Amino acid sequence: MKDKKYYLNLAKEAAKILDGKKAENIVIYDVESKTGLYYYAIITNSLSSQHLEALEEEVVKRFKKDKEEYLLYRDGITSNLWKALDYGGLVIHIFEKETREFYGLDKIYNECKKVRWQIKKKKTVPNRKKKV
C-alpha cells in the first residue's frame, strides 16, 4: 500500500526530474493537514509554454518508465499557462511565472511545511599553495 513516505519519495523524485529539465523555483509542500486529500504538492515555474509541455511530459514519461506510476488525473490539457498532474498522494502544478503569481497557490500553502529535496552541496575551500 502506498503511504505518505512513498509519496514523499515520489515528490522528491519529481522535483529532481523537473530540476533536470531546468524548471525554476521548485517547491514541495507537505499539504496533508491543509487538504486531507493528498500528502504533497509541488509548485514550479516553466520558462515558456513549450517548456511547460516538456516538463509535464518528462515527469509523466519518467514516472511511467522508472516507477510504474501512472497519472490518475491531468488538468490544463489545453492550457499553455498551467498544468496539473495528480498522482493520488502527490499533485504537481507547473505554471508559467506570471500565472503562478496570479493564482497564488504558494500563498494558500504558506502555512504548510516545505520539504527539502535538494542535496546540500559541501563548501569547498580552495587549496592554497604556500609561498616558498
C-alpha positions in Angstrom: 0.0 0.0 0.0 1.2 3.5 -0.9 1.7 5.6 2.2 2.9 9.1 3.0 6.6 8.0 2.9 6.1 6.6 -0.6 4.6 9.9 -1.8 7.4 11.9 -0.1 10.0 9.9 -2.1 7.9 10.3 -5.3 7.7 14.1 -4.7 11.5 14.3 -4.3 12.0 12.3 -7.4 9.6 14.6 -9.3 11.5 17.7 -8.1 14.7 16.2 -9.3 13.2 15.4 -12.7 11.8 18.9 -13.0 15.2 20.4 -11.9 16.9 18.3 -14.5 14.7 19.9 -17.2 15.5 23.4 -15.9 12.2 24.1 -14.1 12.5 27.1 -11.8 11.5 27.8 -8.2 10.6 24.2 -7.4 8.8 23.9 -4.0 7.4 20.8 -2.3 4.8 21.4 0.3 3.5 18.9 2.9 -0.2 19.8 2.5 -1.8 16.8 4.3 -3.1 19.0 7.2 -4.4 21.6 4.8 -6.2 19.5 2.2 -6.7 16.0 3.6 -6.9 14.8 0.0 -3.3 14.3 -0.7 0.1 14.5 1.1 2.3 16.7 -1.1 2.0 19.4 -3.7 4.8 20.6 -5.9 4.7 24.0 -7.5 7.2 25.1 -10.1 7.7 27.5 -13.0 8.4 26.9 -16.6 10.3 29.3 -18.9 7.8 29.2 -21.7 4.7 27.3 -22.9 6.9 24.9 -24.8 9.0 24.3 -21.7 5.8 23.8 -19.7 4.8 21.0 -22.1 8.3 19.4 -21.9 8.3 19.5 -18.1 4.9 17.8 -18.0 5.8 15.1 -20.5 9.1 14.3 -18.8 7.5 13.7 -15.4 4.8 11.5 -16.9 7.2 9.6 -19.1 9.8 9.0 -16.3 7.2 8.1 -13.6 5.7 5.5 -16.0 9.0 4.1 -17.1 11.0 4.2 -13.9 8.4 4.0 -11.2 5.4 2.3 -12.9 3.4 5.2 -11.6 0.5 6.4 -13.7 -1.5 9.6 -13.7 -4.9 9.5 -12.0 -5.9 12.8 -13.5 -4.4 15.5 -15.6 -5.8 19.1 -15.8 -4.8 22.0 -18.0 -4.6 19.8 -21.1 -5.4 22.7 -23.5 -3.7 25.4 -21.4 -0.3 26.8 -22.3 0.0 28.6 -18.9 -0.6 25.8 -16.3 -0.7 22.0 -16.0 -1.7 19.8 -13.0 -0.7 16.2 -12.6 -2.5 14.1 -10.0 -0.8 11.0 -8.7 -3.1 10.4 -5.7 -0.9 11.4 -2.8 1.0 13.9 -4.9 -0.2 16.8 -7.1 2.3 18.6 -9.3 1.5 22.1 -10.6 3.6 23.5 -13.4 3.0 27.2 -14.2 4.4 30.0 -16.3 5.8 32.5 -13.8 3.0 35.1 -14.1 0.3 32.5 -13.9 1.8 31.1 -10.7 1.8 34.6 -9.2 -1.8 35.2 -10.3 -3.2 32.0 -8.8 -1.2 32.3 -5.6 -1.1 28.7 -4.6 2.1 29.4 -2.7 0.1 31.8 -0.5 -2.6 29.1 0.1 0.2 26.6 1.2 2.1 29.3 3.1 1.4 27.6 6.4 2.4 24.2 5.2 5.9 22.8 5.8 8.3 23.0 2.9 10.1 19.8 2.1 13.8 19.9 1.4 14.6 17.9 -1.7 18.0 19.2 -2.8 21.2 17.7 -1.6 23.2 20.4 0.2 26.5 21.0 -1.6 29.5 21.0 0.6 31.5 24.2 0.6 34.9 23.6 -0.7 37.9 25.5 0.4 40.4 26.1 -2.4 43.9 24.6 -1.9 46.2 27.5 -1.1 49.8 27.0 -2.0 52.4 28.2 0.4 54.9 30.7 -0.8 58.4 29.3 -0.8 
